[in-house]
C-alpha cells in the first residue's frame, strides 16, 4: 500500500505506529523547517515499524505565484511594446508603395543643389550687381532681386521634376487626405509651431554653450528691412511665401516622400533634415536647422500634406522678420 500524506509531521509520526507492515508512505512536507524540527520524533516512531518512508518535497506556492506574476508582467510588457510600435509606425500617413529609384532621387537633388540652389541663392545677388554695374546693391534692389531669384529657383525645380523618370505632381503634395478629425493640418501646424519654437530655444542654448553666443539678427536681412516699405514688402514675399514654398517642395515634398517609400519614415525624416541643414551652408546654424527640418518633416508625415509644414515654416520666418525689424 502506498499512501501520500500532506499533514504536519507530528501527526504523521503518531500514525506511523498503526501503519501496516510493508507500507510505503510518501511524505510531502509543507516546508523544510517542519522536516528538520520533527525529524527526531519521526525516527523514534519509525524505529520499530517495518515501513518504507520517502519524502517528496513540495513546490513552494509563493515561488509559483511569483513566477506566474513575472510571466504575466512580461506578457503585458510585450503587448504594450507591440501597441507602441504600431502607434509609432502609424504616425506617418505617407505612401510607401511609390518605389522611387534611389539613384534618380539623389541625382535630381545633386543637380538641384549644385546647378540651381547654390548659384542662385548664394551667387545670384553678385550676378545682379555685375549686370547693373554696381559694386553694392541698395536694399530695395536686394529685396526685389531675392524675390526674382527665389521664384526662378522654384520654377526651375518644378521643371526639373517634370523631366524626372517618375514625374511628381506638385499639387498632390498640398492635397488634404481623408483623415480623422484629430489629424488635420491645422492642428499639426499649431502643435508643430509650438514644438519648433521650444526646440529652437533649447538648441540655441546648447549652441551658445558649444560655440559661444552670437547675434540673433542677420545683418544682411537687417539692412534690407531698413530700406523702406518696398524692401519690407519684398522681404515678406520672399521669406514668408516663396522660400517656404520652395524648400518644403524640395526637402519634404520631393526628398522626404522619395526616401519614405524605401526606408522607415523616421530615418527618412532624419536624412532629409540633414540635407536640408547642409544645403544652407551655415556651420553655426547646422544643429538648429536640423531640428527645424525634423519638426517640419514630422508635421508632413503626420498630416500627409505640405500645407502643415508650409504654414509652420512661413510663420517661423515671419517671427524672425518681426524680431529683426523691431530690434
Buried (B, 14 or more C-beta within 10 A) or exposed (E): EEBEBEEEBBEBBEBBEEBEEEBEBBBBBBEEEEBEEBEEBBEEBBEEBEBEBEEEEEEEEEEEEEEEEEEEEEEEEEEEEEEEEEEEEEEBBBEBEEEBBEEEBBEBBEBBBEEBBBBBBEEBBEEBBEEEEEEEBEBBBBBBBBBBBBBEBBEBBEEBBEEBEEEBEBEEBBEEEEBEEEBBBEBBBBBBBEBBBEBBEEBBEEBEEEEEEEEEBEEEBBEBBEBEEEBBBBBBBBBBBBBBBBBBBBBBBBBBBBBBBBBBBBEBBBBBBBBBBBBBEEEEBBBBBBBBBBBBBBBBBBBBBBBBBBBBBBBBBBBBBEEBBEE
